[in-house]
Amino acid sequence: MDDLRTKVESKKRNRIIKIAIVVLAIALLLFGFKEYRDGKEQATNSQENIVNIEIHCDELIGNLDVLKDPNLKEYIPEDGIIYKGTCPITSGETTVFEVTDKVCKDNDIQIEYSYTAGYGGYYIEGINYLYEFSAGKYSGWLYTIDGESPMYGADKLTFKGGETIVWNYTVDYRG
């Protein structure tokens, strides 16, 4: 009788051990697969979670004489590049304005803007102490996305990810 009881208990113990091993194996497979999948998605979506941004005033380098205030020369980098880098975004939600504001604030670059009720949006007046009209009546900041000039304000356009914003200070926006 004791042999029979020992055999039954041994079979129960073996069954419990086998079940525990199967449950553990399934958990490891699921967890390991999730880590692999998340890592793969993160690698393939990395371009979709950032935008590139550049802020230039290189047009002023050859036109310093057009500055209304000669003291502004100190805010013009030798190569004309105020900033060049990337910024994280939330796809479909983050705007050009938000990226520009964040980059400037995170990198201690002066930025000034105002809300224009008539257009229902924000207008960037100045970056790095260079303002609209600082270099004449047709000067100011213009931006492109992937080389195209949008017909919308900077706070109206959102990103998919991987785009490039370029802000250029122009001496004459007409041409």
C-alpha positions in Angstrom: 0.0 0.0 0.0 2.8 2.4 0.8 4.5 1.6 -2.5 1.2 2.4 -4.3 0.8 5.7 -2.4 4.5 6.6 -3.1 4.0 5.9 -6.8 0.8 8.1 -6.9 2.5 10.9 -5.0 5.6 10.6 -7.3 3.4 10.8 -10.4 1.5 13.9 -9.0 4.9 15.6 -8.2 6.2 14.8 -11.6 3.0 16.1 -13.2 3.2 19.4 -11.2 6.9 19.8 -12.1 6.1 19.2 -15.8 3.2 21.7 -15.7 5.5 24.2 -13.9 8.2 23.7 -16.6 5.7 24.2 -19.4 4.2 27.3 -17.8 7.7 28.7 -17.2 8.7 27.9 -20.8 5.6 29.6 -22.2 6.3 32.7 -20.0 9.9 32.9 -21.2 8.9 32.6 -24.8 6.2 35.2 -24.5 8.4 37.6 -22.6 11.4 37.0 -24.8 9.4 37.4 -28.0 7.9 40.7 -26.7 11.4 42.0 -25.9 12.6 41.0 -29.4 9.5 42.5 -31.1 9.6 45.7 -29.1 13.3 46.1 -29.9 12.7 45.4 -33.6 9.8 47.9 -33.7 11.9 50.5 -31.9 14.8 50.1 -34.4 12.5 50.3 -37.4 10.5 53.2 -36.1 13.4 55.3 -34.8 13.2 57.6 -37.8 9.5 57.9 -37.1 10.0 59.3 -33.6 12.3 62.2 -34.5 12.6 65.1 -36.8 15.7 66.9 -38.0 15.9 70.6 -37.4 18.3 73.2 -38.6 18.3 77.0 -37.9 20.4 79.1 -40.3 21.2 82.7 -40.7 24.0 82.2 -43.3 22.5 84.7 -45.8 23.5 87.4 -43.3 27.2 86.4 -43.4 27.7 88.2 -46.7 25.3 90.9 -45.8 26.2 92.2 -42.4 25.9 95.8 -43.6 22.2 95.3 -43.9 21.7 94.8 -40.2 19.9 97.8 -38.6 21.8 97.2 -35.4 25.5 96.4 -35.8 25.5 94.8 -32.3 23.5 91.9 -33.8 26.7 90.6 -35.6 27.7 88.8 -32.3 24.6 86.5 -32.7 25.6 85.4 -36.2 27.8 82.2 -36.0 30.8 82.1 -38.5 29.2 79.3 -40.5 25.7 80.7 -40.2 24.3 77.7 -38.4 22.6 78.5 -35.1 21.5 74.9 -34.5 21.6 71.5 -36.3 20.2 68.4 -34.7 17.2 66.2 -34.0 14.1 66.4 -31.8 11.8 63.6 -30.5 8.2 63.9 -31.6 4.9 62.2 -31.2 3.8 61.3 -34.7 0.7 63.2 -35.8 0.7 65.5 -32.8 3.9 67.5 -32.7 4.0 70.7 -34.7 6.9 72.7 -36.3 6.3 75.4 -33.8 6.6 73.0 -30.8 9.8 71.4 -32.2 11.3 74.8 -32.8 10.3 76.1 -29.4 11.6 73.0 -27.6 14.9 72.9 -29.5 15.5 76.6 -28.7 14.6 76.3 -25.1 16.6 73.1 -24.6 19.7 74.6 -26.2 19.5 78.1 -24.7 18.7 79.8 -28.0 16.6 82.9 -27.6 13.2 82.7 -29.3 10.3 85.1 -29.3 6.8 84.5 -30.6 3.3 85.9 -30.3 -0.1 84.5 -30.7 -2.0 86.1 -33.6 -5.8 85.8 -33.0 -6.6 86.7 -36.6 -4.7 83.6 -37.8 -5.5 81.6 -34.8 -1.8 80.6 -34.3 1.7 81.4 -33.2 4.1 83.6 -35.2 7.8 83.3 -34.6 9.1 86.9 -34.4 12.8 86.2 -33.6 15.4 83.5 -33.0 18.8 84.1 -31.6 18.0 87.9 -31.4 17.4 88.1 -35.1 13.9 89.5 -35.7 11.7 90.3 -38.6 13.0 93.5 -40.1 16.4 93.3 -38.3 18.0 93.3 -41.8 15.5 95.4 -43.7 11.9 95.6 -44.4 11.7 92.2 -46.2 13.8 90.2 -43.8 12.7 87.6 -41.4 12.4 83.9 -40.7 11.1 81.4 -43.2 10.9 77.6 -42.8 10.8 74.6 -45.1 9.9 71.0 -44.5 11.9 68.5 -46.6 12.8 71.4 -48.9 9.2 72.5 -49.5 7.8 75.8 -48.3 4.5 75.1 -46.5 1.5 77.4 -47.0 0.6 77.1 -43.3 1.8 78.5 -40.0 4.4 76.6 -38.0 1.8 75.6 -35.4 -0.5 74.0 -38.0 1.7 71.3 -39.4 2.3 68.0 -37.7 4.9 65.3 -38.5 4.9 61.6 -39.4 8.6 61.4 -38.4 11.9 61.6 -40.2 11.2 65.0 -41.8 13.7 67.8 -41.8 12.7 71.4 -40.8 15.0 74.2 -41.9 14.6 77.7 -40.6 16.4 80.3 -42.7 16.8 84.0 -41.8 16.3 85.8 -45.1 17.3 89.3 -46.0 14.6 89.5 -48.7 11.7 87.0 -48.6 10.5 88.2 -52.1 13.1 86.4 -54.0 
